[in-house]
Amino acid sequence: MKWTRLVALLGIFVLTACSLASPLTTKTPDPCAGATDPGARQKFTFEQITPCLDTVPKVSAFMADNIKRDDAWDTKTCGEICYDPAWLVYQNGVDSLHGLVTLECYFLEENGWDAYHIGLAIELPTGTNLCGVNVNGSVLVLDADGKTAGTFDSLADVARYYINHEGVGAGGQLRTIKASQITEVATNRTTPSILELPWVINPY
């Protein structure tokens, strides 16, 4: 009789212990699940998705599947060239080259990377825009759809590469700016204008 009672008490103890332990083993939903999948822009707000895109591969995957490049976008929306802040690029889901560069640089910058928007010879018709990321003393470059190039030993090497291999106009200036410093739409007629933004001029 005693053994029967003991076994019953042990059974009750085990069931109680399991019921108490079960909440501790429940998995917390991942707030970033699906952040790089197609359709992520419709699932996440800009503020929600920013901390999720905390590495170059994640940013690359998101950009390739969620943001469209349209080099006629500026003309459609501004009637001239215009630089949009990152949040607006995300909201629209489409922009020209420099808008996409601003967005991917913003994600990396906000997650602690030394990332910056590069404007190479943008005062010339053959200029271009890139996202540079300083990694272990070298420069990794992301283009508009998140594809990477490099690494390069310096920004000067980035400029020379794109001048020699991508047809970017030689003799133009090499500018850099943090994506977070582009806070409102800028055109050639706004104050500040595109070239009056707080760019840093780099020699090459």
FENBEL-V250501 format. One record per pair of residues at least 4 apart in sequence whose ideal C-beta (glycine too) atoms are under 7 Angstrom apart, sorted by the first residue. I is the first residue (numbers start at 1). J is the second residue. If there is no record, write none. Layout:
BEGIN
<<I:J> <I:J>>
END
This chain:
BEGIN
<<1:5> <2:6> <3:7> <4:8> <5:9> <6:10> <7:11> <8:12> <9:13> <10:14> <11:15> <12:16> <13:17> <14:18> <15:19> <16:20> <17:21> <18:22> <21:25> <22:26> <32:52> <34:40> <34:43> <35:40> <35:44> <35:49> <35:52> <35:53> <35:62> <36:40> <36:58> <36:61> <36:62> <37:65> <38:65> <38:66> <39:43> <40:44> <40:49> <40:62> <40:66> <41:66> <41:90> <41:93> <44:48> <44:49> <45:49> <46:50> <46:87> <46:90> <49:53> <50:107> <50:110> <51:111> <53:58> <53:59> <53:62> <53:107> <54:58> <54:111> <56:60> <56:108> <56:133> <56:140> <56:142> <56:148> <57:61> <58:62> <59:63> <59:104> <59:107> <59:108> <59:146> <60:64> <60:142> <60:146> <60:147> <60:148> <61:65> <62:66> <63:67> <63:100> <63:104> <63:145> <63:146> <64:145> <64:146> <66:93> <67:93> <67:94> <67:100> <67:103> <68:93> <68:94> <69:96> <69:97> <69:100> <69:144> <69:145> <70:94> <70:96> <71:96> <71:97> <72:76> <73:77> <73:94> <73:95> <73:96> <74:78> <74:80> <74:81> <74:82> <74:96> <75:79> <77:82> <78:82> <78:187> <80:187> <80:188> <81:187> <81:188> <81:194> <82:185> <82:186> <82:187> <83:98> <83:102> <83:182> <83:186> <83:194> <84:88> <84:89> <84:95> <84:99> <84:102> <84:185> <85:182> <85:183> <85:184> <86:90> <86:102> <86:103> <86:106> <86:179> <87:91> <88:92> <89:95> <89:99> <89:100> <89:102> <89:103> <90:103> <95:99> <95:100> <97:101> <97:129> <97:144> <98:102> <98:129> <99:103> <100:104> <100:144> <101:105> <101:117> <101:129> <101:130> <101:131> <101:144> <102:106> <102:117> <102:179> <102:182> <103:107> <104:108> <104:131> <104:142> <104:146> <105:109> <105:115> <105:116> <105:117> <105:131> <105:179> <106:110> <106:179> <106:180> <107:111> <108:113> <108:115> <108:133> <109:113> <109:115> <109:178> <109:179> <109:180> <113:133> <114:133> <114:134> <115:131> <115:132> <115:133> <116:132> <116:176> <116:177> <116:178> <117:129> <117:131> <117:176> <117:177> <117:179> <118:129> <118:130> <118:131> <118:132> <118:158> <118:176> <119:127> <119:129> <119:175> <119:199> <120:127> <120:128> <120:130> <120:159> <120:162> <120:168> <120:172> <120:174> <121:126> <121:127> <121:168> <121:169> <121:172> <121:173> <122:127> <122:129> <122:175> <123:127> <123:172> <123:173> <123:195> <124:169> <124:172> <126:167> <126:168> <126:169> <127:168> <127:169> <127:172> <128:162> <128:166> <128:168> <130:141> <130:143> <131:141> <131:142> <132:139> <132:141> <132:155> <132:158> <132:176> <133:140> <133:142> <134:139> <135:140> <135:151> <138:150> <138:151> <138:152> <138:153> <139:150> <139:151> <139:152> <139:154> <139:155> <139:158> <140:148> <140:150> <140:151> <141:148> <141:149> <141:150> <141:152> <141:158> <142:146> <142:148> <143:147> <143:149> <152:157> <152:158> <152:161> <153:157> <155:159> <155:174> <155:202> <155:204> <156:160> <156:203> <156:204> <157:161> <158:162> <159:163> <159:174> <159:204> <160:164> <160:204> <161:165> <162:166> <162:168> <163:168> <163:170> <173:201> <174:202> <174:204> <175:199> <175:200> <175:201> <176:199> <176:200> <176:202> <177:181> <177:182> <177:197> <177:198> <177:199> <177:200> <181:197> <181:198> <182:186> <182:197> <186:190> <186:192> <186:193> <186:194> <186:197> <187:193> <187:194> <188:193> <188:194> <189:193> <192:196> <192:197>>
END
